[in-house]
């Protein structure tokens, strides 16, 4: 007999959509109590009293989770469990007191948990909610794993400053090393302030090397949930822990013979640093619950905005891991030290925003360019990208003013005054002339390059040079 039950949501609980739970239980009074409590907690429930009815309901109801009794009128719940596991339905089994064998067999077959009768409804609800949270985290990590395995083909390294030229030279040298030998490539450590583009450099490095067509796996050590980080990194075998219903490779294995990027490596818990060191030293990884080791072939790049040397001296980061990571180090310069790169980046982000949202062409006013160059950009390239994108999206005129940028007013004032040394009076014409001269100096009197720095056409550049009597 199928029992069709309408669901009602507890007003104190908000769910974007209701998770579906199938209860397979032949004790009607107990089943009604369970359904009522789960509905109150915001779940959608269906109840089946037999294996036959449950099989029909699975097709119609498509549950996310099942509560399965072991003793049913037409057979043992284990006969149904394999179907649930095959359909990725998380299943909690319910056994009578003393039926330990059935519970053990159910866990071996893929059940996520078991409960002994009589069952406390609040305990049952806590187990369901805990599993729901774990499943959501796993889904999010699966999405990140799939998304980050492929490098964005359009990744670019913008900048012509001496600091960025040095970064490019190091990338070229590392790429050459990878082509000279089939040996395991040395670890690369990228350091620098938050927002300086360490992840972009890692992707650019991957794209420049011989393994550019291989996976690029980005692991954000700071965002991985503490309860899943070890399993996510090293993988696990079926039954290694609760909810491990199938064997699963870790992110280290997923990189295969491509690149593994360990972002914010300074946030990795001390307990896992020893395991990571072992992977780096021996180039082997062992999944949780396994006795078998698997080779690690991926290039490993790490990044941090922390001072790992200082952390190691304070006991907050393993010194042996620090020395093992610190084979080739690349220091990313802060944006404030990159000279005319700030204008190149500003115009790049302007053009990208216009292209992405199909917006008409904009130009920065002279005062806006002065503000961009004079601002210290504490959030570095990441802050600039957001500020420029917002200015382009919100500006209704063809010219983006310094006020459209939304930078602190003090920074705008300081930019207009400090960049006009030698001018008798702070005027718009004086600021424009100073910007033109500065761009020409940076480009070594190359008019076309100076125009690109300022984000204007060569014709406009010539017109403004004539206006101010500037010749090269």
Order of alpha helices (4+ residues) and beta strands (2+ residues): beta-beta-alpha-beta-alpha-beta-beta-beta-alpha-beta-alpha-beta-alpha-alpha-beta-alpha-beta-alpha-alpha-beta-alpha-beta-beta-beta-alpha-alpha-beta-alpha-beta-alpha-alpha-beta-alpha-alpha-alpha-alpha-alpha
